[in-house]
Each structure stands twice: as structure tokens, then as C-alpha cells.
Amino acid sequence: MHQYKKLKIWQKAVMLSVNVYELTKSFPGDEKFGLTQQIRRSAVSIPSNIAEGAGRLTDKEFKYFMRVAYGSACELETQLLIADKLDYLNKKDYLILSEDIFEVQKMTYKFYESLM
């Protein structure tokens, strides 16, 4: 069992989620139950799956949840690209989030490999 709160990847993913929530506050109201909700769920899924995997008894189980977290990061990346194309985000915010997501993806993959 791992102490997920001490993992840098979990900490970074939590901050990414917080930033996503802050930036999606400005999305159009008619997206409240559409893209906004999906983006937020994808963002929250990343640290949530890291935490759930850390709570499992084996590294094999942890690896599975790291793969799910990586998939959620890719899903978030796609959804933010769509939001950018719809002009829901300004370019600066989009680029910052994209860099943060890429960093989380790299960290997730490296951590996943370390569990082999």
C-alpha cells in the first residue's frame, strides 16, 4: 500500500483538477451538464484513480489504476481541445492546462513503468 498523498503525481493531478474547475466556471451555462461536467469528471478521475490504486494491495492492481488515470488524462486533453476550438478557453489558459496535462501524463507513465 502506498501513501498517495505523498506522491508528487497525485499532488500535481489534484492541482490540475482545481485549475480545471476554476477555468470551467466561465464556460457557457448551457454546457453545465455537457462538456463542463465531462471535463471536470475527467480531471477529478486522474487523482482519484491514483489514490484508489495506491489503496490496493498489490502493485499489479496499482498499475491498472495508473493506466486508468493515464486514460483520463488523455480524455481530459481531448475535451479541452474541443473546448478550445469552441472558444470556451483563452489560448493562454489552454496552453497552460495542456502543459500541465502533458506533465501529468509523463509522470503517470513513468510511475506506471516503475511498478513493473
PDB file as gemmi writes it, atoms N, CA and C in Angstrom:
CRYST1    1.000    1.000    1.000  90.00  90.00  90.00 P 1                      
ATOM      1  N   MET A   1       0.850  -1.179   0.000  1.00  0.00           N  
ATOM      2  CA  MET A   1       0.000   0.000   0.000  1.00  0.00           C  
ATOM      3  C   MET A   1       0.895   1.241   0.000  1.00  0.00           C  
ATOM      4  N   HIS A   2       0.557   2.197  -0.844  1.00  0.00           N  
ATOM      5  CA  HIS A   2       1.332   3.426  -0.996  1.00  0.00           C  
ATOM      6  C   HIS A   2       0.621   4.580  -0.286  1.00  0.00           C  
ATOM      7  N   GLN A   3       1.400   5.553   0.128  1.00  0.00           N  
ATOM      8  CA  GLN A   3       0.827   6.760   0.727  1.00  0.00           C  
ATOM      9  C   GLN A   3       0.639   7.783  -0.393  1.00  0.00           C  
ATOM     10  N   TYR A   4      -0.523   7.748  -1.012  1.00  0.00           N  
ATOM     11  CA  TYR A   4      -0.758   8.540  -2.222  1.00  0.00           C  
ATOM     12  C   TYR A   4      -0.611  10.040  -2.016  1.00  0.00           C  
ATOM     13  N   LYS A   5      -0.918  10.534  -0.821  1.00  0.00           N  
ATOM     14  CA  LYS A   5      -0.826  11.977  -0.589  1.00  0.00           C  
ATOM     15  C   LYS A   5       0.607  12.491  -0.676  1.00  0.00           C  
ATOM     16  N   LYS A   6       1.561  11.598  -0.547  1.00  0.00           N  
ATOM     17  CA  LYS A   6       2.974  11.980  -0.651  1.00  0.00           C  
ATOM     18  C   LYS A   6       3.491  11.884  -2.082  1.00  0.00           C  
ATOM     19  N   LEU A   7       2.705  11.294  -2.968  1.00  0.00           N  
ATOM     20  CA  LEU A   7       3.139  11.141  -4.354  1.00  0.00           C  
ATOM     21  C   LEU A   7       3.017  12.470  -5.107  1.00  0.00           C  
ATOM     22  N   LYS A   8       4.109  12.897  -5.717  1.00  0.00           N  
ATOM     23  CA  LYS A   8       4.101  14.149  -6.485  1.00  0.00           C  
ATOM     24  C   LYS A   8       3.080  14.106  -7.623  1.00  0.00           C  
ATOM     25  N   ILE A   9       2.927  12.957  -8.225  1.00  0.00           N  
ATOM     26  CA  ILE A   9       1.979  12.823  -9.325  1.00  0.00           C  
ATOM     27  C   ILE A   9       0.551  13.065  -8.839  1.00  0.00           C  
ATOM     28  N   TRP A  10       0.216  12.553  -7.668  1.00  0.00           N  
ATOM     29  CA  TRP A  10      -1.124  12.767  -7.112  1.00  0.00           C  
ATOM     30  C   TRP A  10      -1.318  14.252  -6.793  1.00  0.00           C  
ATOM     31  N   GLN A  11      -0.318  14.873  -6.187  1.00  0.00           N  
ATOM     32  CA  GLN A  11      -0.396  16.293  -5.841  1.00  0.00           C  
ATOM     33  C   GLN A  11      -0.580  17.153  -7.093  1.00  0.00           C  
ATOM     34  N   LYS A  12       0.180  16.842  -8.128  1.00  0.00           N  
ATOM     35  CA  LYS A  12       0.077  17.587  -9.392  1.00  0.00           C  
ATOM     36  C   LYS A  12      -1.302  17.383 -10.026  1.00  0.00           C  
ATOM     37  N   ALA A  13      -1.814  16.168  -9.967  1.00  0.00           N  
ATOM     38  CA  ALA A  13      -3.131  15.867 -10.547  1.00  0.00           C  
ATOM     39  C   ALA A  13      -4.245  16.572  -9.774  1.00  0.00           C  
ATOM     40  N   VAL A  14      -4.109  16.682  -8.470  1.00  0.00           N  
ATOM     41  CA  VAL A  14      -5.101  17.412  -7.668  1.00  0.00           C  
ATOM     42  C   VAL A  14      -5.101  18.882  -8.077  1.00  0.00           C  
ATOM     43  N   MET A  15      -3.930  19.478  -8.222  1.00  0.00           N  
ATOM     44  CA  MET A  15      -3.860  20.887  -8.626  1.00  0.00           C  
ATOM     45  C   MET A  15      -4.411  21.087 -10.031  1.00  0.00           C  
ATOM     46  N   LEU A  16      -4.171  20.137 -10.911  1.00  0.00           N  
ATOM     47  CA  LEU A  16      -4.742  20.200 -12.258  1.00  0.00           C  
ATOM     48  C   LEU A  16      -6.263  20.219 -12.165  1.00  0.00           C  
ATOM     49  N   SER A  17      -6.819  19.376 -11.326  1.00  0.00           N  
ATOM     50  CA  SER A  17      -8.277  19.323 -11.146  1.00  0.00           C  
ATOM     51  C   SER A  17      -8.820  20.648 -10.636  1.00  0.00           C  
ATOM     52  N   VAL A  18      -8.146  21.223  -9.662  1.00  0.00           N  
ATOM     53  CA  VAL A  18      -8.571  22.511  -9.109  1.00  0.00           C  
ATOM     54  C   VAL A  18      -8.535  23.584 -10.195  1.00  0.00           C  
ATOM     55  N   ASN A  19      -7.464  23.604 -10.978  1.00  0.00           N  
ATOM     56  CA  ASN A  19      -7.350  24.585 -12.072  1.00  0.00           C  
ATOM     57  C   ASN A  19      -8.439  24.390 -13.119  1.00  0.00           C  
ATOM     58  N   VAL A  20      -8.749  23.149 -13.418  1.00  0.00           N  
ATOM     59  CA  VAL A  20      -9.812  22.858 -14.382  1.00  0.00           C  
ATOM     60  C   VAL A  20     -11.148  23.381 -13.869  1.00  0.00           C  
ATOM     61  N   TYR A  21     -11.436  23.138 -12.602  1.00  0.00           N  
ATOM     62  CA  TYR A  21     -12.689  23.627 -12.026  1.00  0.00           C  
ATOM     63  C   TYR A  21     -12.764  25.151 -12.107  1.00  0.00           C  
ATOM     64  N   GLU A  22     -11.668  25.819 -11.779  1.00  0.00           N  
ATOM     65  CA  GLU A  22     -11.648  27.284 -11.824  1.00  0.00           C  
ATOM     66  C   GLU A  22     -11.884  27.800 -13.250  1.00  0.00           C  
ATOM     67  N   LEU A  23     -11.205  27.206 -14.212  1.00  0.00           N  
ATOM     68  CA  LEU A  23     -11.315  27.692 -15.588  1.00  0.00           C  
ATOM     69  C   LEU A  23     -12.651  27.352 -16.234  1.00  0.00           C  
ATOM     70  N   THR A  24     -13.279  26.269 -15.827  1.00  0.00           N  
ATOM     71  CA  THR A  24     -14.555  25.908 -16.445  1.00  0.00           C  
ATOM     72  C   THR A  24     -15.731  26.697 -15.848  1.00  0.00           C  
ATOM     73  N   LYS A  25     -15.483  27.463 -14.815  1.00  0.00           N  
ATOM     74  CA  LYS A  25     -16.543  28.313 -14.255  1.00  0.00           C  
ATOM     75  C   LYS A  25     -17.047  29.319 -15.287  1.00  0.00           C  
ATOM     76  N   SER A  26     -16.176  29.680 -16.222  1.00  0.00           N  
ATOM     77  CA  SER A  26     -16.545  30.696 -17.216  1.00  0.00           C  
ATOM     78  C   SER A  26     -17.178  30.092 -18.473  1.00  0.00           C  
ATOM     79  N   PHE A  27     -17.332  28.772 -18.518  1.00  0.00           N  
ATOM     80  CA  PHE A  27     -17.957  28.140 -19.686  1.00  0.00           C  
ATOM     81  C   PHE A  27     -19.425  28.554 -19.769  1.00  0.00           C  
ATOM     82  N   PRO A  28     -19.996  28.508 -20.958  1.00  0.00           N  
ATOM     83  CA  PRO A  28     -21.410  28.881 -21.111  1.00  0.00           C  
ATOM     84  C   PRO A  28     -22.321  28.032 -20.216  1.00  0.00           C  
ATOM     85  N   GLY A  29     -23.375  28.646 -19.728  1.00  0.00           N  
ATOM     86  CA  GLY A  29     -24.324  27.967 -18.849  1.00  0.00           C  
ATOM     87  C   GLY A  29     -24.960  26.745 -19.474  1.00  0.00           C  
ATOM     88  N   ASP A  30     -25.165  26.784 -20.792  1.00  0.00           N  
ATOM     89  CA  ASP A  30     -25.798  25.633 -21.438  1.00  0.00           C  
ATOM     90  C   ASP A  30     -24.858  24.432 -21.543  1.00  0.00           C  
ATOM     91  N   GLU A  31     -23.610  24.600 -21.137  1.00  0.00           N  
ATOM     92  CA  GLU A  31     -22.651  23.493 -21.115  1.00  0.00           C  
ATOM     93  C   GLU A  31     -22.523  22.876 -19.722  1.00  0.00           C  
ATOM     94  N   LYS A  32     -23.292  23.386 -18.773  1.00  0.00           N  
ATOM     95  CA  LYS A  32     -23.177  22.918 -17.389  1.00  0.00           C  
ATOM     96  C   LYS A  32     -23.281  21.405 -17.273  1.00  0.00           C  
ATOM     97  N   PHE A  33     -24.187  20.797 -18.018  1.00  0.00           N  
ATOM     98  CA  PHE A  33     -24.386  19.353 -17.948  1.00  0.00           C  
ATOM     99  C   PHE A  33     -23.812  18.640 -19.172  1.00  0.00           C  
ATOM    100  N   GLY A  34     -23.007  19.360 -19.921  1.00  0.00           N  
ATOM    101  CA  GLY A  34     -22.388  18.788 -21.113  1.00  0.00           C  
ATOM    102  C   GLY A  34     -20.881  18.730 -20.947  1.00  0.00           C  
ATOM    103  N   LEU A  35     -20.207  19.500 -21.747  1.00  0.00           N  
ATOM    104  CA  LEU A  35     -18.749  19.475 -21.783  1.00  0.00           C  
ATOM    105  C   LEU A  35     -18.127  19.875 -20.447  1.00  0.00           C  
ATOM    106  N   THR A  36     -18.698  20.842 -19.768  1.00  0.00           N  
ATOM    107  CA  THR A  36     -18.153  21.275 -18.478  1.00  0.00           C  
ATOM    108  C   THR A  36     -18.097  20.110 -17.503  1.00  0.00           C  
ATOM    109  N   GLN A  37     -19.189  19.388 -17.395  1.00  0.00           N  
ATOM    110  CA  GLN A  37     -19.253  18.262 -16.466  1.00  0.00           C  
ATOM    111  C   GLN A  37     -18.281  17.151 -16.872  1.00  0.00           C  
ATOM    112  N   GLN A  38     -18.183  16.880 -18.147  1.00  0.00           N  
ATOM    113  CA  GLN A  38     -17.270  15.828 -18.611  1.00  0.00           C  
ATOM    114  C   GLN A  38     -15.815  16.192 -18.356  1.00  0.00           C  
ATOM    115  N   ILE A  39     -15.474  17.449 -18.600  1.00  0.00           N  
ATOM    116  CA  ILE A  39     -14.105  17.912 -18.362  1.00  0.00           C  
ATOM    117  C   ILE A  39     -13.769  17.782 -16.877  1.00  0.00           C  
ATOM    118  N   ARG A  40     -14.673  18.213 -16.040  1.00  0.00           N  
ATOM    119  CA  ARG A  40     -14.433  18.137 -14.596  1.00  0.00           C  
ATOM    120  C   ARG A  40     -14.306  16.697 -14.125  1.00  0.00           C  
ATOM    121  N   ARG A  41     -15.148  15.819 -14.637  1.00  0.00           N  
ATOM    122  CA  ARG A  41     -15.081  14.407 -14.238  1.00  0.00           C  
ATOM    123  C   ARG A  41     -13.761  13.771 -14.676  1.00  0.00           C  
ATOM    124  N   SER A  42     -13.323  14.089 -15.871  1.00  0.00           N  
ATOM    125  CA  SER A  42     -12.045  13.547 -16.347  1.00  0.00           C  
ATOM    126  C   SER A  42     -10.898  14.035 -15.475  1.00  0.00           C  
ATOM    127  N   ALA A  43     -10.920  15.315 -15.141  1.00  0.00           N  
ATOM    128  CA  ALA A  43      -9.855  15.888 -14.319  1.00  0.00           C  
ATOM    129  C   ALA A  43      -9.812  15.238 -12.938  1.00  0.00           C  
ATOM    130  N   VAL A  44     -10.966  15.092 -12.315  1.00  0.00           N  
ATOM    131  CA  VAL A  44     -11.044  14.505 -10.973  1.00  0.00           C  
ATOM    132  C   VAL A  44     -10.698  13.014 -11.006  1.00  0.00           C  
ATOM    133  N   SER A  45     -10.965  12.377 -12.112  1.00  0.00           N  
ATOM    134  CA  SER A  45     -10.687  10.953 -12.251  1.00  0.00           C  
ATOM    135  C   SER A  45      -9.197  10.645 -12.140  1.00  0.00           C  
ATOM    136  N   ILE A  46      -8.359  11.568 -12.547  1.00  0.00           N  
ATOM    137  CA  ILE A  46      -6.912  11.309 -12.547  1.00  0.00           C  
ATOM    138  C   ILE A  46      -6.397  11.088 -11.119  1.00  0.00           C  
ATOM    139  N   PRO A  47      -6.507  12.076 -10.219  1.00  0.00           N  
ATOM    140  CA  PRO A  47      -6.006  11.826  -8.854  1.00  0.00           C  
ATOM    141  C   PRO A  47      -6.827  10.772  -8.109  1.00  0.00           C  
ATOM    142  N   SER A  48      -8.103  10.656  -8.435  1.00  0.00           N  
ATOM    143  CA  SER A  48      -8.945   9.662  -7.770  1.00  0.00           C  
ATOM    144  C   SER A  48      -8.462   8.249  -8.069  1.00  0.00           C  
ATOM    145  N   ASN A  49      -8.115   7.977  -9.321  1.00  0.00           N  
ATOM    146  CA  ASN A  49      -7.622   6.647  -9.678  1.00  0.00           C  
ATOM    147  C   ASN A  49      -6.234   6.378  -9.116  1.00  0.00           C  
ATOM    148  N   ILE A  50      -5.416   7.401  -9.026  1.00  0.00           N  
ATOM    149  CA  ILE A  50      -4.105   7.235  -8.394  1.00  0.00           C  
ATOM    150  C   ILE A  50      -4.296   6.856  -6.923  1.00  0.00           C  
ATOM    151  N   ALA A  51      -5.208   7.557  -6.254  1.00  0.00           N  
ATOM    152  CA  ALA A  51      -5.485   7.263  -4.843  1.00  0.00           C  
ATOM    153  C   ALA A  51      -6.065   5.863  -4.673  1.00  0.00           C  
ATOM    154  N   GLU A  52      -7.015   5.504  -5.530  1.00  0.00           N  
ATOM    155  CA  GLU A  52      -7.615   4.179  -5.413  1.00  0.00           C  
ATOM    156  C   GLU A  52      -6.581   3.082  -5.649  1.00  0.00           C  
ATOM    157  N   GLY A  53      -5.742   3.272  -6.650  1.00  0.00           N  
ATOM    158  CA  GLY A  53      -4.691   2.289  -6.918  1.00  0.00           C  
ATOM    159  C   GLY A  53      -3.710   2.166  -5.767  1.00  0.00           C  
ATOM    160  N   ALA A  54      -3.386   3.296  -5.156  1.00  0.00           N  
ATOM    161  CA  ALA A  54      -2.461   3.281  -4.016  1.00  0.00           C  
ATOM    162  C   ALA A  54      -3.042   2.511  -2.841  1.00  0.00           C  
ATOM    163  N   GLY A  55      -4.348   2.491  -2.753  1.00  0.00           N  
ATOM    164  CA  GLY A  55      -5.005   1.782  -1.666  1.00  0.00           C  
ATOM    165  C   GLY A  55      -5.151   0.288  -1.904  1.00  0.00           C  
ATOM    166  N   ARG A  56      -4.783  -0.170  -3.075  1.00  0.00           N  
ATOM    167  CA  ARG A  56      -4.878  -1.605  -3.379  1.00  0.00           C  
ATOM    168  C   ARG A  56      -3.680  -2.342  -2.788  1.00  0.00           C  
ATOM    169  N   LEU A  57      -3.806  -3.631  -2.715  1.00  0.00           N  
ATOM    170  CA  LEU A  57      -2.806  -4.432  -2.008  1.00  0.00           C  
ATOM    171  C   LEU A  57      -1.593  -4.815  -2.841  1.00  0.00           C  
ATOM    172  N   THR A  58      -1.729  -4.808  -4.165  1.00  0.00           N  
ATOM    173  CA  THR A  58      -0.601  -5.234  -4.995  1.00  0.00           C  
ATOM    174  C   THR A  58      -0.231  -4.157  -6.014  1.00  0.00           C  
ATOM    175  N   ASP A  59       1.015  -4.218  -6.451  1.00  0.00           N  
ATOM    176  CA  ASP A  59       1.460  -3.302  -7.499  1.00  0.00           C  
ATOM    177  C   ASP A  59       0.733  -3.575  -8.808  1.00  0.00           C  
ATOM    178  N   LYS A  60       0.351  -4.830  -9.023  1.00  0.00           N  
ATOM    179  CA  LYS A  60      -0.396  -5.164 -10.243  1.00  0.00           C  
ATOM    180  C   LYS A  60      -1.721  -4.394 -10.279  1.00  0.00           C  
ATOM    181  N   GLU A  61      -2.405  -4.355  -9.142  1.00  0.00           N  
ATOM    182  CA  GLU A  61      -3.659  -3.599  -9.066  1.00  0.00           C  
ATOM    183  C   GLU A  61      -3.384  -2.103  -9.228  1.00  0.00           C  
ATOM    184  N   PHE A  62      -2.318  -1.628  -8.602  1.00  0.00           N  
ATOM    185  CA  PHE A  62      -1.962  -0.218  -8.697  1.00  0.00           C  
ATOM    186  C   PHE A  62      -1.688   0.154 -10.155  1.00  0.00           C  
ATOM    187  N   LYS A  63      -0.990  -0.717 -10.872  1.00  0.00           N  
ATOM    188  CA  LYS A  63      -0.688  -0.464 -12.283  1.00  0.00           C  
ATOM    189  C   LYS A  63      -1.967  -0.274 -13.095  1.00  0.00           C  
ATOM    190  N   TYR A  64      -2.960  -1.104 -12.810  1.00  0.00           N  
ATOM    191  CA  TYR A  64      -4.236  -0.989 -13.525  1.00  0.00           C  
ATOM    192  C   TYR A  64      -4.816   0.420 -13.346  1.00  0.00           C  
ATOM    193  N   PHE A  65      -4.837   0.911 -12.118  1.00  0.00           N  
ATOM    194  CA  PHE A  65      -5.419   2.227 -11.861  1.00  0.00           C  
ATOM    195  C   PHE A  65      -4.555   3.350 -12.431  1.00  0.00           C  
ATOM    196  N   MET A  66      -3.259   3.125 -12.545  1.00  0.00           N  
ATOM    197  CA  MET A  66      -2.403   4.119 -13.193  1.00  0.00           C  
ATOM    198  C   MET A  66      -2.726   4.195 -14.682  1.00  0.00           C  
ATOM    199  N   ARG A  67      -3.048   3.055 -15.281  1.00  0.00           N  
ATOM    200  CA  ARG A  67      -3.465   3.062 -16.695  1.00  0.00           C  
ATOM    201  C   ARG A  67      -4.776   3.819 -16.861  1.00  0.00           C  
ATOM    202  N   VAL A  68      -5.695   3.619 -15.927  1.00  0.00           N  
ATOM    203  CA  VAL A  68      -6.974   4.330 -15.976  1.00  0.00           C  
ATOM    204  C   VAL A  68      -6.734   5.830 -15.814  1.00  0.00           C  
ATOM    205  N   ALA A  69      -5.843   6.207 -14.888  1.00  0.00           N  
ATOM    206  CA  ALA A  69      -5.528   7.627 -14.683  1.00  0.00           C  
ATOM    207  C   ALA A  69      -4.934   8.233 -15.952  1.00  0.00           C  
ATOM    208  N   TYR A  70      -4.052   7.483 -16.611  1.00  0.00           N  
ATOM    209  CA  TYR A  70      -3.461   7.961 -17.863  1.00  0.00           C  
ATOM    210  C   TYR A  70      -4.543   8.150 -18.926  1.00  0.00           C  
ATOM    211  N   GLY A  71      -5.457   7.204 -19.004  1.00  0.00           N  
ATOM    212  CA  GLY A  71      -6.564   7.321 -19.957  1.00  0.00           C  
ATOM    213  C   GLY A  71      -7.423   8.542 -19.672  1.00  0.00           C  
ATOM    214  N   SER A  72      -7.660   8.818 -18.401  1.00  0.00           N  
ATOM    215  CA  SER A  72      -8.444  10.004 -18.034  1.00  0.00           C  
ATOM    216  C   SER A  72      -7.715  11.283 -18.425  1.00  0.00           C  
ATOM    217  N   ALA A  73      -6.399  11.276 -18.313  1.00  0.00           N  
ATOM    218  CA  ALA A  73      -5.616  12.448 -18.725  1.00  0.00           C  
ATOM    219  C   ALA A  73      -5.736  12.670 -20.232  1.00  0.00           C  
ATOM    220  N   CYS A  74      -5.732  11.597 -20.993  1.00  0.00           N  
ATOM    221  CA  CYS A  74      -5.908  11.705 -22.451  1.00  0.00           C  
ATOM    222  C   CYS A  74      -7.312  12.185 -22.787  1.00  0.00           C  
ATOM    223  N   GLU A  75      -8.291  11.684 -22.049  1.00  0.00           N  
ATOM    224  CA  GLU A  75      -9.677  12.124 -22.243  1.00  0.00           C  
ATOM    225  C   GLU A  75      -9.801  13.619 -21.938  1.00  0.00           C  
ATOM    226  N   LEU A  76      -9.201  14.052 -20.843  1.00  0.00           N  
ATOM    227  CA  LEU A  76      -9.230  15.468 -20.476  1.00  0.00           C  
ATOM    228  C   LEU A  76      -8.570  16.320 -21.551  1.00  0.00           C  
ATOM    229  N   GLU A  77      -7.453  15.858 -22.057  1.00  0.00           N  
ATOM    230  CA  GLU A  77      -6.744  16.579 -23.112  1.00  0.00           C  
ATOM    231  C   GLU A  77      -7.645  16.781 -24.334  1.00  0.00           C  
ATOM    232  N   THR A  78      -8.354  15.746 -24.719  1.00  0.00           N  
ATOM    233  CA  THR A  78      -9.264  15.807 -25.868  1.00  0.00           C  
ATOM    234  C   THR A  78     -10.412  16.771 -25.614  1.00  0.00           C  
ATOM    235  N   GLN A  79     -10.999  16.693 -24.442  1.00  0.00           N  
ATOM    236  CA  GLN A  79     -12.132  17.553 -24.108  1.00  0.00           C  
ATOM    237  C   GLN A  79     -11.728  19.025 -24.054  1.00  0.00           C  
ATOM    238  N   LEU A  80     -10.538  19.296 -23.548  1.00  0.00           N  
ATOM    239  CA  LEU A  80     -10.072  20.681 -23.514  1.00  0.00           C  
ATOM    240  C   LEU A  80      -9.763  21.202 -24.914  1.00  0.00           C  
ATOM    241  N   LEU A  81      -9.295  20.323 -25.788  1.00  0.00           N  
ATOM    242  CA  LEU A  81      -9.077  20.709 -27.184  1.00  0.00           C  
ATOM    243  C   LEU A  81     -10.401  21.120 -27.820  1.00  0.00           C  
ATOM    244  N   ILE A  82     -11.442  20.358 -27.541  1.00  0.00           N  
ATOM    245  CA  ILE A  82     -12.772  20.693 -28.056  1.00  0.00           C  
ATOM    246  C   ILE A  82     -13.233  22.029 -27.480  1.00  0.00           C  
ATOM    247  N   ALA A  83     -13.038  22.228 -26.179  1.00  0.00           N  
ATOM    248  CA  ALA A  83     -13.420  23.497 -25.543  1.00  0.00           C  
ATOM    249  C   ALA A  83     -12.651  24.663 -26.152  1.00  0.00           C  
ATOM    250  N   ASP A  84     -11.383  24.436 -26.461  1.00  0.00           N  
ATOM    251  CA  ASP A  84     -10.582  25.477 -27.097  1.00  0.00           C  
ATOM    252  C   ASP A  84     -11.122  25.807 -28.485  1.00  0.00           C  
ATOM    253  N   LYS A  85     -11.460  24.791 -29.247  1.00  0.00           N  
ATOM    254  CA  LYS A  85     -11.992  25.020 -30.602  1.00  0.00           C  
ATOM    255  C   LYS A  85     -13.350  25.722 -30.571  1.00  0.00           C  
ATOM    256  N   LEU A  86     -14.075  25.565 -29.462  1.00  0.00           N  
ATOM    257  CA  LEU A  86     -15.352  26.259 -29.298  1.00  0.00           C  
ATOM    258  C   LEU A  86     -15.176  27.648 -28.667  1.00  0.00           C  
ATOM    259  N   ASP A  87     -13.923  28.034 -28.450  1.00  0.00           N  
ATOM    260  CA  ASP A  87     -13.575  29.328 -27.848  1.00  0.00           C  
ATOM    261  C   ASP A  87     -14.117  29.496 -26.428  1.00  0.00           C  
ATOM    262  N   TYR A  88     -14.159  28.397 -25.668  1.00  0.00           N  
ATOM    263  CA  TYR A  88     -14.575  28.473 -24.271  1.00  0.00           C  
ATOM    264  C   TYR A  88     -13.401  28.839 -23.363  1.00  0.00           C  
ATOM    265  N   LEU A  89     -12.178  28.673 -23.877  1.00  0.00           N  
ATOM    266  CA  LEU A  89     -10.962  28.985 -23.126  1.00  0.00           C  
ATOM    267  C   LEU A  89     -10.153  29.996 -23.911  1.00  0.00           C  
ATOM    268  N   ASN A  90      -9.431  30.854 -23.193  1.00  0.00           N  
ATOM    269  CA  ASN A  90      -8.494  31.698 -23.920  1.00  0.00           C  
ATOM    270  C   ASN A  90      -7.232  30.882 -24.187  1.00  0.00           C  
ATOM    271  N   LYS A  91      -6.485  31.269 -25.166  1.00  0.00           N  
ATOM    272  CA  LYS A  91      -5.323  30.487 -25.620  1.00  0.00           C  
ATOM    273  C   LYS A  91      -4.299  30.284 -24.506  1.00  0.00           C  
ATOM    274  N   LYS A  92      -4.066  31.313 -23.717  1.00  0.00           N  
ATOM    275  CA  LYS A  92      -3.078  31.209 -22.639  1.00  0.00           C  
ATOM    276  C   LYS A  92      -3.480  30.123 -21.645  1.00  0.00           C  
ATOM    277  N   ASP A  93      -4.731  30.143 -21.206  1.00  0.00           N  
ATOM    278  CA  ASP A  93      -5.205  29.134 -20.259  1.00  0.00           C  
ATOM    279  C   ASP A  93      -5.156  27.739 -20.868  1.00  0.00           C  
ATOM    280  N   TYR A  94      -5.533  27.644 -22.126  1.00  0.00           N  
ATOM    281  CA  TYR A  94      -5.499  26.349 -22.815  1.00  0.00           C  
ATOM    282  C   TYR A  94      -4.074  25.800 -22.863  1.00  0.00           C  
ATOM    283  N   LEU A  95      -3.122  26.645 -23.196  1.00  0.00           N  
ATOM    284  CA  LEU A  95      -1.730  26.195 -23.281  1.00  0.00           C  
ATOM    285  C   LEU A  95      -1.188  25.778 -21.919  1.00  0.00           C  
ATOM    286  N   ILE A  96      -1.532  26.522 -20.892  1.00  0.00           N  
ATOM    287  CA  ILE A  96      -1.084  26.168 -19.535  1.00  0.00           C  
ATOM    288  C   ILE A  96      -1.664  24.819 -19.121  1.00  0.00           C  
ATOM    289  N   LEU A  97      -2.967  24.643 -19.325  1.00  0.00           N  
ATOM    290  CA  LEU A  97      -3.593  23.359 -18.985  1.00  0.00           C  
ATOM    291  C   LEU A  97      -3.001  22.218 -19.802  1.00  0.00           C  
ATOM    292  N   SER A  98      -2.753  22.462 -21.074  1.00  0.00           N  
ATOM    293  CA  SER A  98      -2.180  21.429 -21.934  1.00  0.00           C  
ATOM    294  C   SER A  98      -0.805  21.002 -21.431  1.00  0.00           C  
ATOM    295  N   GLU A  99       0.004  21.962 -21.014  1.00  0.00           N  
ATOM    296  CA  GLU A  99       1.328  21.643 -20.465  1.00  0.00           C  
ATOM    297  C   GLU A  99       1.200  20.849 -19.170  1.00  0.00           C  
ATOM    298  N   ASP A 100       0.263  21.246 -18.325  1.00  0.00           N  
ATOM    299  CA  ASP A 100       0.046  20.527 -17.069  1.00  0.00           C  
ATOM    300  C   ASP A 100      -0.413  19.093 -17.323  1.00  0.00           C  
ATOM    301  N   ILE A 101      -1.299  18.921 -18.283  1.00  0.00           N  
ATOM    302  CA  ILE A 101      -1.783  17.580 -18.616  1.00  0.00           C  
ATOM    303  C   ILE A 101      -0.637  16.731 -19.151  1.00  0.00           C  
ATOM    304  N   PHE A 102       0.166  17.302 -20.027  1.00  0.00           N  
ATOM    305  CA  PHE A 102       1.297  16.559 -20.587  1.00  0.00           C  
ATOM    306  C   PHE A 102       2.254  16.125 -19.478  1.00  0.00           C  
ATOM    307  N   GLU A 103       2.493  17.007 -18.531  1.00  0.00           N  
ATOM    308  CA  GLU A 103       3.366  16.674 -17.399  1.00  0.00           C  
ATOM    309  C   GLU A 103       2.770  15.531 -16.577  1.00  0.00           C  
ATOM    310  N   VAL A 104       1.476  15.580 -16.317  1.00  0.00           N  
ATOM    311  CA  VAL A 104       0.807  14.505 -15.571  1.00  0.00           C  
ATOM    312  C   VAL A 104       0.867  13.198 -16.364  1.00  0.00           C  
ATOM    313  N   GLN A 105       0.691  13.271 -17.668  1.00  0.00           N  
ATOM    314  CA  GLN A 105       0.780  12.067 -18.498  1.00  0.00           C  
ATOM    315  C   GLN A 105       2.172  11.444 -18.414  1.00  0.00           C  
ATOM    316  N   LYS A 106       3.204  12.269 -18.520  1.00  0.00           N  
ATOM    317  CA  LYS A 106       4.579  11.763 -18.423  1.00  0.00           C  
ATOM    318  C   LYS A 106       4.834  11.136 -17.063  1.00  0.00           C  
ATOM    319  N   MET A 107       4.411  11.828 -16.017  1.00  0.00           N  
ATOM    320  CA  MET A 107       4.620  11.324 -14.661  1.00  0.00           C  
ATOM    321  C   MET A 107       3.864  10.012 -14.448  1.00  0.00           C  
ATOM    322  N   THR A 108       2.663   9.943 -14.963  1.00  0.00           N  
ATOM    323  CA  THR A 108       1.848   8.739 -14.815  1.00  0.00           C  
ATOM    324  C   THR A 108       2.514   7.559 -15.508  1.00  0.00           C  
ATOM    325  N   TYR A 109       2.985   7.787 -16.710  1.00  0.00           N  
ATOM    326  CA  TYR A 109       3.621   6.706 -17.461  1.00  0.00           C  
ATOM    327  C   TYR A 109       4.894   6.238 -16.764  1.00  0.00           C  
ATOM    328  N   LYS A 110       5.705   7.177 -16.299  1.00  0.00           N  
ATOM    329  CA  LYS A 110       6.946   6.805 -15.614  1.00  0.00           C  
ATOM    330  C   LYS A 110       6.658   6.052 -14.321  1.00  0.00           C  
ATOM    331  N   PHE A 111       5.654   6.501 -13.592  1.00  0.00           N  
ATOM    332  CA  PHE A 111       5.300   5.811 -12.357  1.00  0.00           C  
ATOM    333  C   PHE A 111       4.771   4.417 -12.670  1.00  0.00           C  
ATOM    334  N   TYR A 112       3.958   4.322 -13.689  1.00  0.00           N  
ATOM    335  CA  TYR A 112       3.436   3.021 -14.141  1.00  0.00           C  
ATOM    336  C   TYR A 112       4.603   2.064 -14.432  1.00  0.00           C  
ATOM    337  N   GLU A 113       5.580   2.540 -15.179  1.00  0.00           N  
ATOM    338  CA  GLU A 113       6.729   1.691 -15.507  1.00  0.00           C  
ATOM    339  C   GLU A 113       7.516   1.296 -14.273  1.00  0.00           C  
ATOM    340  N   SER A 114       7.566   2.155 -13.286  1.00  0.00           N  
ATOM    341  CA  SER A 114       8.312   1.820 -12.061  1.00  0.00           C  
ATOM    342  C   SER A 114       7.663   0.708 -11.257  1.00  0.00           C  
ATOM    343  N   LEU A 115       6.392   0.440 -11.520  1.00  0.00           N  
ATOM    344  CA  LEU A 115       5.679  -0.604 -10.792  1.00  0.00           C  
ATOM    345  C   LEU A 115       5.882  -1.984 -11.420  1.00  0.00           C  
ATOM    346  N   MET A 116       6.609  -2.061 -12.507  1.00  0.00           N  
ATOM    347  CA  MET A 116       6.801  -3.342 -13.205  1.00  0.00           C  
ATOM    348  C   MET A 116       7.700  -4.270 -12.435  1.00  0.00           C  
TER     349      MET A 116                                                      
END                                                                             
